[in-house]
């Protein structure tokens, strides 16, 4: 299973980031939800801030490109193997930086990837 950080996690159940956390958990992945508001998704606490976390395989992004800039250094400090840019989060600058660091870049929907067993 791939330890996944969900960047832009929301306690609002209609948000796709919320649905992604639930789906990742249901598919057996360890999930670290990071958001700008505290709350819970199932039994997962949403973390506010930029905690040091080890062994992150995938970061799946649910922030628009403008709101991603403050997380660039944080993202790279986690040394992920893959970054997924969900619809609306596509960011050519961050994609280019990730590719320079040999991080796999996927532009897709995490929910669809999970449902199709392509995660």
C-alpha positions as CSV (number, residue, x, y, z in Angstrom):
1,X,0.0,0.0,0.0
2,X,1.1,3.5,-0.7
3,X,1.3,6.0,2.2
4,X,-0.5,9.0,0.7
5,X,-0.6,12.7,1.8
6,X,-3.8,14.4,0.7
7,X,-2.9,18.1,0.3
8,X,-6.0,20.3,0.5
9,X,-8.1,17.9,2.6
10,X,-11.4,19.3,3.7
11,X,-13.9,18.3,6.4
12,X,-16.7,19.1,4.0
13,X,-18.1,15.8,2.8
14,X,-19.1,17.2,-0.6
15,X,-15.5,18.1,-1.5
16,X,-13.5,15.7,-3.6
17,X,-10.5,15.8,-1.2
18,X,-12.8,14.5,1.5
19,X,-14.1,11.7,-0.7
20,X,-10.5,10.8,-1.7
21,X,-9.4,10.4,1.9
22,X,-12.3,8.0,2.5
23,X,-11.6,6.1,-0.7
24,X,-7.9,5.8,0.1
25,X,-8.7,4.4,3.5
26,X,-11.3,2.0,2.1
27,X,-8.6,0.7,-0.4
28,X,-6.2,0.1,2.5
29,X,-3.8,3.0,2.1
30,X,-2.3,4.9,5.0
31,X,-3.5,8.5,4.6
32,X,-2.2,11.8,6.0
33,X,-4.8,14.5,5.4
34,X,-3.4,18.1,5.3
35,X,-5.7,21.0,5.2
36,X,-6.3,24.6,6.3
37,X,-9.1,23.7,8.7
38,X,-9.2,21.2,11.4
39,X,-11.7,18.4,11.3
40,X,-12.2,14.7,10.8
41,X,-12.6,12.5,7.8
42,X,-13.8,9.1,9.1
43,X,-11.3,8.6,12.0
44,X,-8.6,10.6,10.2
45,X,-7.7,14.0,11.8
46,X,-7.0,16.7,9.3
47,X,-3.6,18.2,10.1
48,X,-3.2,21.9,9.8
49,X,0.4,23.0,9.0
50,X,3.4,21.3,7.5
51,X,4.4,18.4,9.8
52,X,7.5,16.3,9.1
53,X,6.2,12.9,7.9
54,X,8.3,9.9,6.8
55,X,7.8,7.4,4.0
56,X,5.3,9.4,1.9
57,X,4.9,7.6,-1.4
58,X,2.3,9.8,-3.0
59,X,1.1,13.3,-2.6
60,X,-2.3,13.9,-4.2
61,X,-3.1,17.6,-4.6
62,X,-6.5,19.2,-4.2
63,X,-5.4,22.9,-4.2
64,X,-5.5,25.3,-7.1
65,X,-2.1,26.3,-8.4
66,X,-2.1,29.7,-6.7
67,X,-2.5,28.0,-3.3
68,X,0.2,25.4,-4.0
69,X,3.1,27.9,-4.0
70,X,3.4,28.0,-0.2
71,X,3.8,24.2,-0.2
72,X,6.6,23.7,-2.8
73,X,9.4,23.4,-0.2
74,X,7.3,21.2,2.0
75,X,6.3,18.9,-0.8
76,X,9.9,18.4,-1.8
77,X,11.0,18.0,1.8
78,X,8.8,14.9,2.0
79,X,10.6,13.2,-0.9
80,X,7.5,11.7,-2.5
81,X,7.9,9.2,-5.3
82,X,4.8,10.5,-7.0
83,X,2.6,13.6,-7.2
84,X,-1.0,13.4,-8.5
85,X,-2.5,16.5,-9.8
86,X,-6.3,16.2,-9.6
87,X,-8.6,18.1,-11.9
88,X,-8.2,21.8,-11.2
89,X,-4.9,21.5,-9.5
90,X,-2.7,21.2,-12.7
91,X,0.3,23.4,-12.2
92,X,3.0,23.5,-14.9
93,X,5.6,25.1,-12.6
94,X,5.3,22.5,-9.9
95,X,5.1,19.7,-12.5
96,X,8.4,20.9,-14.0
97,X,10.1,21.2,-10.6
98,X,8.9,17.7,-9.7
99,X,10.1,16.2,-12.9
100,X,13.6,17.8,-12.4
101,X,13.7,15.9,-9.0
102,X,12.7,12.6,-10.7
103,X,9.3,12.5,-9.1
104,X,6.7,10.7,-11.1
105,X,3.9,13.1,-12.1
106,X,0.4,12.0,-12.8
107,X,-2.4,14.2,-14.0
108,X,-5.6,12.3,-13.1
109,X,-8.4,11.9,-10.6
110,X,-7.4,9.9,-7.5
111,X,-10.9,8.7,-7.1
112,X,-11.0,7.2,-10.6
113,X,-7.6,5.8,-10.3
114,X,-8.6,3.9,-7.1
115,X,-11.9,2.7,-8.6
116,X,-10.1,1.4,-11.7
117,X,-7.3,-0.3,-9.7
118,X,-4.7,2.0,-11.3
119,X,-3.5,3.6,-8.1
